[in-house]
C-alpha cells in the first residue's frame, strides 16, 4: 500500500472539536488533544496547509514555531468536503456520508460534488447525523463560525457544519474585525467555541503549485493572520490552528488521462472523486475485470482497490449499505506525484497542485495550540 501509516497515538482531525468541548467543560471524557481548560476555544482551519509543506517553508510562517508543535492525521480521502465532514461530526467519512470530492448517491440517482452543492439533494438526506456544533449548543456553548460569506448557505455548511451563528468574512482583515466583535459579544459566564475557516492558500496551491512565489506569499498572509489572533487572545482563551489536508505538485509528465486509454473506460458507467483519488463505478458484474484492467495499465502509478478491499484495509468504515454504495466499485489511489485526469472534471484535472491520496505530504496536517494568560 501507499506510504501513509498513522504513528502510535497520532490523533485525527475528527478529534479536534470533541477535545475543544472537553476543554470548555461541555463534554466529559479524555481529550485526545492537549487543549488546556478554557472559557473560549478558537479553531482556525487553514485549507490546504500540510505539515510537510509548512516545515519546508517555516521561514515564511515563524508563528507556527510558537506554542505546542504537533501534527495530526487528516481523513481519507484527504480532500476538503470529506475532512470538513469529519471535523463537523466527529465521524469517519464512511459514517458521515461524504466519501469523496464527488461521488454517486444511489438513493438520489445523481453524482454529488459537495463543493458545488446548493440545496439539492437536501443536506440532511446526505449527512443526517447531528453535528458537534449542534451538540455544543445543546450543552450551553455559544458557537459561531467565521468564514467566507458565500459558504453560508452551501449544502456542505448546512449538512456537516450546521448549528453555529454564521459571520461572513472574506479577507484576513475582515476575519480579525469580526472576531473582535465576536469576543465583545461573548458572555463571561458562558463557554464559547469559534470556528474560523480560511480558504485562500488551498486555491493558490492548486493554481500555482506548492512553493511557488504566489503560494509562499499566501503562506505569509496566513502567518500574519495567525500572529494577530495569538496577539488578541485574552485570559482563558485557547487558539487551535490546523488544516484539512496537505498538497503536492503534479508535473505534466505525471498526468494520466483516463479517456486517452479506451480500455480504462470499458464497463465503466461513472467516474467520480478527483485526480489523486478516483471512484470508479462499474457496470453490474464487471468489477473484478475492470480492476484487472486498471491494475495492468497503471502498474505502480496507482493502487486499485475494490470497495470491499477499502473496507478491509481500514480506508472506509461504514455502518449502512446505503453509505457503502456511495463509494466506487473501485477506488483508485494515485502514487508518488501521479494524477488521473478526466474529461468529467476538466477544471480540477488541469490544476497543478493536487491532494486526496495517502502520501504523508497529503495526510499530515499541522496542530498548534496556544493559550494566553494575559488580558485583551
N, C-alpha and C positions, 0 to 999 in steps of 0.2 A: 504494500500500500504506500501512499504518499508519506512524506517525512513527518507529518504532524503527529505528535503524541503529547497528551496532556501530562505534564510533570505531576508528581505526587503533591496533593493538596492545592494545586492550582485551581482557583475558582473560576466561575463563568460569569459572563455579562448578566445572566439571569439572576445572579445573587446580589446585584448592586442595590436595587430598591428594597428587597427584604432586609438587607443589612442596615440600610438607612432608617427603615421603620423601627428596627430594634434599637438603634442609636437614639431615636426620638422617644422611645418608651411606648410606642404604639403597637408593638408586636413582641411576643415573647419567643424565647429560643436562643440558640447560639448563632451569632452572626458569623458569616464566612469572610467578611471584610472587616478590617480593623478601624471602623469609623468610631470615633470617641462619642461618648454621651453628649448629646447636642439638643438645643431647642429649635434649631433651624438647619436643615441639610440642603445644600445646593448641589445638584448633579449637573455637570456640564458635559455634554456629549459632542465631541468634535468628529464629524463624519469624515471617515477616510484616513485617519491617522493611526498607523500601526506602530508598535513599539520598535520594530526594526528600523523603520524609516525615521522615527524620532531620534533614535540613538545615532544614526548616521548623520543627522543634521542638528545635533543638540546645540551647536554654537548659535543657531538661529532661534532656539527656544530655551534659553537658560532657565526660565522659570520652572521648567519641568525637573530641574535638579533640586528644587525646594520641596520640603515636606517628605513624605514617605516615597520610596522608589520601588514600585511594584508593577507587575503587569498581570493581566488575566487573559483567559481564553474567550474568544467570541464563539458564536454558534456556527454550525454548518447548515446550509451554505453561508459563507461569510459575505453576506450582502445585506444592504440596509433594511428592506422590509422584513426579512427573516429575523434579523437581530433585534430590531425595534419591537417585533412581536414578543421575543423572549424577554427583553428588558421590561416591557409593559405588563406582561402577565406572569413572569417568573417560570414560564413553561418552555420546554424544548419545542422546536419547530413542528415535529410530528404531532404534538398535542395542541398547540395554539392554532395550527391550521394554515399558517403562511409558510409554504415549503420551498419557495424559490423566488427569483426575480420575476418569473412568470410561470404559471402552472395551470393545468386543466382542473376545473371544478365540475365534477361529473353531475352533481345534483342541479347545477345551473346550466349545464351543457355549454360552457364557454371557457375560454382562456382568460385568466385574470393576471394583469400586471399591476401589482399593488401600488407602485409609484405613480401610476396614471389613473388611479381608482377614484371615482366620484361617489355616486350613490347606488350604482348597480354593479354587482349584486349588493344587497343590503349588508352593511358592515357586520351586523350581529349574526347574519347567516354564515359568514365565513369564519369569524372568531367569536364564538358566543360566550366564552368564559369571562367572568368578572376580572377587570384589570386590577393591578396592585394599587393604582391611583384611587379607584373606587373603594377598595378595601381601606385605604388610608383615610379617606373622607369619613367612612363609617366609624373609624376608630378615633375621630375627632381631630384629625390633622388638617391644617389649612394647606391645600395643594394647588399649585399653579404651574403652568407651562409658559415659557418664553421662547418663541420660535417664529420663523417667517410667517407673515400673515396669511399667505396663500395656502398654507398647510392646515389651517384651522378646520375647514370643512371637508378635508380629504377623507376618503374611505379608510386610509391607514390610520389617521388620527382617531377617527370615530369607531374604529374596531379595537385596536390593541393599546391605544394611548388615551382612551376616553376617561373623563372624570374631572380633571383639573379645570379651574378657570384658565382661559387662554388669553395671552397677551402677545400681540403681533410685534415683532422686532426684526427689521430687515438689514441691519448693519450692526457691527460691534458697538458703535456709539448708542444706537437705539437700545440694544440689549442692556447696556450699563444704565441708561436713563430709566428704562422700565424696571430694571432690578432695584434701583434706588427707590422708586415709587412703591414697589412691592414690599421692600423692607420696612418702609414707613407705615404701611397698612397692616402689618402683622401684629396681632395682639400678643402682648408679652406672656400671657398665661396659656397660649395655645401653641402646640408644636407645629412646625411648618416644614413643608417639603417643596422645593422649587426645582423644576426640570428645565434646563436650557439646552437648546439644540442649535448647532452652527454647521451649515452645510458646505461652505464655500471651498474648503480645502479638498474635499472629495471631487468637486467639479473641476478644479484646477489640475488635480492628478489625472483625471480621466482624459482631459483635453490635451494637456501639455506633457504629461508624464511625471513620475515621481523624481524629484531632484532637479527639475527644470527651473530656470530663473523665476517663472511665474509661480510655481509650486513653493519655492523657497520664500518668496515674498509673502505668499499666503500663510506659510508657517510662522513667519514673523508677526503677521497680524494676529494669529492665534496666541502667540506669546504675549502680545500687548493685552489682549482680552483677558487671558488667564491672570496675568500680573495685576490688572486693575481689579479683578474680582477678589484676588488674595488680599490686596491692599484695603478693600472695602469691608472685609469680614469684621464682624463685631463679636464680642464675647459670647461664647456658646454657639457660634455658627461654624459649620464644617463645610468645606468645599471638596467635592469628589469630581475629578476630571478623568474621563475615559473616552472610548471610541467604539464604533460598531465593527470596524474591520480595518485591516491594512490594505496595501495595494502594491502591485508590481507593474513594471512597464513591459509590454509585449511587443517586440520588434516585428516589422512586416514579414520577415522571413520565418517567423514562428506561427504565422496565422494559417489555419487550415479551413478552407471553405467547404462546408458540408455539401452544398449543391454542386460544387465542382467535381465531386466524387459520386456519380449517379448511384452506385451500389449502396452508398450510405443512406440513400433515400428509399430503397426498396423496402416495402412493407411497413414504412413509417407513415403514420397518419398525422402526427403533430410534433412540433419541436418547441420546447419551452426553455426556461432557465435563462442563462446568459453565456457569454463566450467562455468563461472559465468552468462553468458547470452547466451541462445541458440535461434537461428532462426530455427523454425520447419516448413518445407514446406509439406503441406498435399495433398493427392490425392483429386481431384475435388469433392466438396460437402461434405467432411468429417471433415471440420474444427471444428465444434462445438462438434462432437462426440469425436474427438481427444482431444479437450480441456477438456472435462469432464473426460476422462480417465487420463490425466496428472494431473489434479487437485486432483482426487481421490487418486492416488498413491503418489504424492508428498506432499499433505497436506500443512502444514505450512512451509515446507522447501523451497518453491518457489512460486512466483506469476506467473500465466499463463494467459497471455493476448492475445486476438485476435489482429490482425493488426489494426482493427478499434478502439478497446479499447485503444491501444497505442496512436493513434492519439487523441482520446477524452481526454486522461489523460495528454496530452502535452509531451509525451515521444518522439514522432516524429512529425515533421511538414513537409509536402511535398506539392509541387505545381503541380507536374506532376504524372499521374498514373504510368508511367514507373518507377519512383523513388519509389513509394509506393510498387510496385510488387517486389522490391529487399528485402523488409522486409519480414520476415517469416509470414506465415499464423497465426502462434502463436509465441509469444516472451516469453520465459520462463526465469524469473529473479530470481536467487538464493537469499535466505535469510540467514542472520547470516553468518556462515562460511561454508555453504554447497557449493558444486560444482557438476556439471553434466558432468561426463566423457563420452567419446565416442570413439569407435574404428575408427571413421572418422578422429580424430586428436590425435593419441596416445601420441605424444610428449607433446603438451600443456596440455593434460589430466593428465599427470604424474607429472606436476610441483607442487611444494609446495606452492609458492606464486601465488595469482590469483587476477584479477581485472575485471572490466567490469560492475558490478552491481551498485545498487543505495545506498549503505551504505555511510555514511558520511566519513568513512575511505577511500573509493574509490573516492568519488566525490569532496572532498575539497582539493585544492592544494595551495601551497604557492604563495604569491606575495610579493616580496621585491623590493623596488625601491631605488636606491642610485644615487645621483649626486655629482660630485666633483667640487669644485671651484678652485682647485689648478692645476698648470701646470704639465705635464708629466715629 
